[in-house]
Amino acid sequence: MIRDISRLIRPNIVNLVPYSSARDEYTGSAAVFLDANENPFNGPYNRYPDPYQAALKEKIGLLKNVDPRHLFIGNGSDEAIDILFRIFCTPGGDNVVSIDPTYGMYQVSADINDVALRKVSLTPSFGLDLPALTSACDEQTKMLFICSPNNPTSNSFAAEEILALAGQLDVMVVVDEAYIDFSTRESLKNRVADVPNLVVLQTFSKAWALAGIRLGIAIADPEVTRYMSMVKYPYNINMLTQQFALEALENKVQVQEWIALILEERGHLERRLNQFSFVEKVYPSDANFLLVQVSKPKKVYNYLVEKKIIVRDRSNIRLCDGSLRITVGTEAENLVLTDALTQYQHDFIDSCEL
Ligand SMILES: *Cc1c(COP(=O)(O)O)cnc(C)c1O
């Protein structure tokens, strides 16, 4: 484990003088604000939003039981991913390691930032290959991305394994917990206080059903969140999102109900899918989607598209041969899906088996 995070930060970022806004230079309340060249009309939208997101951080801190100093708030977790690349990785030299298959944004962010991404295959049973992950890291490796529960394999990894990697490696271990609210496992969010090279990403796009307002968080050592805040656009979270989120975060009970419904539906859907003869495997899921291996995946996919039902074709992805990724919808939506698949089985499978 690294104790000195600044050793991993890019030298130009350590020395960065961040943008200083009018609201940085005067933070109190006042009757007349003539310091930011705002238009005096059309309140409250004429004002720049809080660049520190203080009220929202306070509220998310309470919700997640983490000190607000450990929080970075991003325009989706995709912003947090990009900013991590920009504070840790020098383009053209440094590299990062990720599991494979996994979420596609790590590769895109790596490519944009001209940072090599070294992919380490999961084991055939979707487990972490700890020796291979360790030996993929070298002096130029700045981050290791572990998505848990993992998209698209839908399983999660043991906290002990992830923490062992963080303890052993001189790199930032970034754990993407976008689906943690659907998982039986506990979040690692409360471990960042004693593991300085651990970053936990979470999002309000999935369990909280707020993908449209773009709100994601990184939970990390205060030194990491401080550098992230220096690099972000000053007003990265707009006023509408901040205000809406403050209200939406009151809906904790509603969110728990949604999660319970989705988990129940996930079970139903899994059982119904297993009854089709062209379904070879439904992988155990710790998320709000199912990875389903079928015979003739393209044919199934295209059949569903014709019925205006869109799932994700993952059949060409490593270890996911023949697999479709299906998000768990409402009871009615899942029935539309399984009815269409019943029709598919009737049209193409049962009628050919004579
Ligand atoms: C959906 C998803 C996200 C969410 O990204 P946002 O930018 O917060 O919407 C992050 N990570 C993974 C692995 C996802 O599948």
The ligand as an SDF file (V2000), in Angstrom:
LIG
                    3D

 15 15  0  0  0  0  0  0  0  0999 V2000
  -23.8460    2.3950  -15.7900 C   0  0  0  0  0  0  0  0  0  0  0  0
  -22.4310    2.3760  -15.3040 C   0  0  0  0  0  0  0  0  0  0  0  0
  -21.8480    3.5180  -14.7630 C   0  0  0  0  0  0  0  0  0  0  0  0
  -22.6240    4.7960  -14.6710 C   0  0  0  0  0  0  0  0  0  0  0  0
  -21.9990    5.8400  -15.2550 O   0  0  0  0  0  0  0  0  0  0  0  0
  -22.6440    7.3000  -15.0510 P   0  0  0  0  0  0  0  0  0  0  0  0
  -21.7060    8.1370  -15.8280 O   0  0  0  0  0  0  0  0  0  0  0  0
  -22.5900    7.5880  -13.5790 O   0  0  0  0  0  0  0  0  0  0  0  0
  -24.0370    7.2740  -15.5630 O   0  0  0  0  0  0  0  0  0  0  0  0
  -20.5720    3.4430  -14.2560 C   0  0  0  0  0  0  0  0  0  0  0  0
  -19.8920    2.2920  -14.2670 N   0  0  0  0  0  0  0  0  0  0  0  0
  -20.4190    1.1670  -14.7850 C   0  0  0  0  0  0  0  0  0  0  0  0
  -19.6520   -0.0850  -14.7300 C   0  0  0  0  0  0  0  0  0  0  0  0
  -21.7000    1.1850  -15.3310 C   0  0  0  0  0  0  0  0  0  0  0  0
  -22.2010    0.0590  -15.8660 O   0  0  0  0  0  0  0  0  0  0  0  0
  1  2  1  0
  2  3  1  0
  2 14  2  0
  3  4  1  0
  3 10  2  0
  4  5  1  0
  5  6  1  0
  6  7  2  0
  6  8  1  0
  6  9  1  0
 10 11  1  0
 11 12  2  0
 12 13  1  0
 12 14  1  0
 14 15  1  0
M  END
$$$$
